[in-house]
Structure formats: structure tokens, C-alpha cells
Amino acid sequence: MAINFGSKIEGTAYAVLNEIFGVFRGKGGFARPSRYEVILNPPAGTNANLVSSQIQEFRGDDTVRQTSLACENISFPGRNIDTTEDTNIYGPTRQIATGFSYAEVSATFRCSSDMKEKLYFETWQKQSFNSQTWAMGYYNDYIGKLQIYQLNEQNERTYGVEIWECFPKNIAQQTLDYATTDQQQKLDVTFSYRYWKNLGTEGKL
């Protein structure tokens, strides 16, 4: 027996399960988290030093591309609207937007036998400091960009973001264990960045 909710909401349900699946089938199916593409763009490496020359070598020997392909998991970045409580009104209070902030992005990379993926991120980090003098580098010398795309079943990009002014803030420790003979070594990297843009709606802003 149907419950009577009143005349304002009477009528047939807006959609049934078949309709819901029909809509997504007509649009090419559901977006799947296992279908994605990552493109890493390290610093340009224009300074005349050993670290910068290593960055250029990584670009030339395809390490940058191969590391991008080795990304096992990553997340689209979030965005938070910072708010403050407006108490200058009668009745219930409300939240007013005062700014916005972004959370860091973490990713996991599969490591090849020569550990070049780890070396790549270590070299990127070294752009931010001098290991001889311990002096910190210039911001523009160690920031890069990161692009993340959602792919459909035909490997077409359907959504994408570009993360600006990013760098590998944290390279996680890696465990070595004699008991893990059937496992692959993986590397967790946390990226810090300034902001991100939706490449479809904000890419030209």
C-alpha cells in the first residue's frame, strides 16, 4: 500500500532502475576509477647544475613518461570552501564563504628493478635544496605541473584537471622484507601544490 504524502508529491516515481541504467548506457556507461591517465611535468630544469641536468636526462630517456605510466593509484584533488559563521542575523546562523583551500594529493607508483621512479622523485625534490650547503632553492626552480584525466571505455579523455605549482613534498619510506618474495616494490608520493583547474571549464582562465 502506497503511503499518501499529500498532493504536492503525488505521481509516478521520477525514475526506476531501468531508466537510471538506460541513461548511463546512452552516455557511454559509468565512469570507472580504474580508467585514468596521469601526466607528470617536472620543473624545466633550466639551471646550470647537476640536478637540473639530471631532470633533462629523465625527460630525454623517457623516465618521465614511464613514471607517469607507473602510477598505480591517485585521486582527483578536492577543494574546500572556507567559511565563517554569520551571527549577525536573527534565527539560525549561516555559513559565509571567506576563501578556499586545497588538500594535498597522494599517489602510488610501481617501481621497476632499477628504482628509476624513486630516483626521479628524489631528483625532483633536490631542486628545492642544496645537499652541500643545505640552502633552500627558489620556488620556481622546483615546481612543476600534474595532469589527471578520467578515461572512458574507448580511452578518450572525458574529464581532466591540471595541478599547478606542484612538487613531491613527501617520499614515503619503503619496507624491505624477505617474506615478500611475490610482491612488487611500490612508492608512495605526496604532492603539495598551490591550486588546480578543471581543464574543461577553467583551462583557459
N, C-alpha and C positions, 0 to 999 in steps of 0.2 A: 504494500500500500504506500503510495506516494505521500510524502508529508507536504502539507499546504503551507507554503512560505508567504503567501499573500500574492496579490495581483501583480505587484511590481516585478516579480521574478518568475512569473508563470511562463510556461512554454517548454519546448523541447530543448534538451541539453545542447550547448553550442557545438560540441564535437564529441564523437565517440572514438574509440580506439582505432578503428579502421580509417577514419578520417585523418587522425593525427599521423599515422604512419603513411597514409597516402600523400599528405602534404610534404613530408620529408623525402619520400621516394621521388616526387616530382621535382624536388630541388637538388637531386643528386645524392640523397642519403644523409646520414648523420655525420657530423664532424668527429673524427676518431683521434684520440690523443696519441696514437701510435704513428700517425702520418704527419710528419713535420720536417722542416728543413732549418738548419742553423748555419749562419754565415758569420764568421769571426773576422773583424777588421782591426788588426793590431795597430799600434802607433806607426806613423810613417817611417820612423827610424832615420830621420834626416841628419841627426847629429853625427859629427865625425868621431865616433868612439866605437870600441869593440862591441858593446851591447847593441848599438844601432846596426852595425854591420851584420850581426847575427840575426836580427829581425829581418833584414833584407835577404839573407840566405834562406830563412824559413819561407819567405814569400817565393823565392825562386825555385826551391826544391819541392814545392807542393806540400810542405808540412802544414801550412795554414789551412789549406783545403782539407787535407786528410784529418786534421784535428777537428775541424767542423763536422766532418762525416762521422767521427768517433763519438759524438755527443749522444750518450745513451738516454739521458732524460734531462729535461729543462722545463721551466714554467714561463708562461707569458707573465710579464710583470703586472703587479697590481697598482692601483692608485687610490690614495686615501684623501678625502676632503677633510681638512682640519676644521673643527668647529669650536665655538664657544657658546655658552648658554646665555640667551637673552632673557633677562629677568625684568626688563623694563616694560612689562605688559601685565594686564590682569589675567587671571586664569592660568592654565597650564603653560609652562615655559616652552621655548622652542630653541632649536639649534641653528646658529647662523654660521655660514661658511666664512672662514678667516684666512684660508690658504689651502695648500695641497702638498702632499709628500709622497715619496715612493719608497717601497721596500726593496732590499737587495734581492738579486736573482742568483739562485744556486743551480749548478749543473753537474752532471756526472759524465766523465769521459772514459772510454775504454782505452787501455794502454797497450801499445804494440811492444814487442820484445826489446826494442832499443830504447823504450821510455821517452821517445821524442816528444810526446804530448806533454809530459811533465816538464821536460827541458824547455819547451816552447813557453809555457806559462811562467816558469821561473825567470826566463829571459825577459818576458814582458814585465814582470814585477821589478826586475833590476833597472828598468828605465826610470823608476821612481826614486832610486837612491844609489849612492856610490859606495860600493862594498869596501873601498880602500879608505876613504875619508869619512864615511857614514853621513855625508851631507845629503840632504834630500834634493831631488830633482825638480825641475819646473813642471807644473801641472800639464801643460800642453805637450810635454815630451812623453808622457806615459798613458795618455787617454786614447782610447780607440772607440770603435762602434761595434754593435752586435745586432744582427737581424734575425728574427724568428718568424717563420711562416707556418701557417696551417695549410696542409695539402688535402685535396680531395682524392677520390679513388683513381682519378686519371693523372695524379701527381701534378695537378695545377694548383697554383697558389690562390687561396680563397680569402686569406686574412694575413696580415703581417704587421709587425711592429719593428721599429728601429730604436735601439737603446743608445743614447748619446752620452759621450764623455765617460765611458766605462773603462774599468781596469780590474784585473783579478786581485781583489782585496785579500782573499784568503785561499791558500792552497792547503787542503786538509792533509793530515798525516795519513800514511798508507801502512797497513798492517802486513807483516811478513810472517807466514805461518807454514810449517812443514806439513800440517794436516790438510792444507787446502790445495792439494795437487790437481784437482779438477776444476779449479776456479780461475777466473781471469782477473788480473790486476786492474783496478779502477781508480780514478782520481776525481775527488770532489772539489769543485772550484766555486767560490762565491764572488760575484761581480758587484762592485759598487759603481754607481753612475749618478748622473745629475737628473736626467729626465728621459722619458720615452714618448714616441709619437706613433699614432696609428698611420701606417703608410698609405692607407686608402683614403682617409678623410683629413689627415693632418700632414701628410708627407710634403706638401708644397707650401706649408705655412712657414 
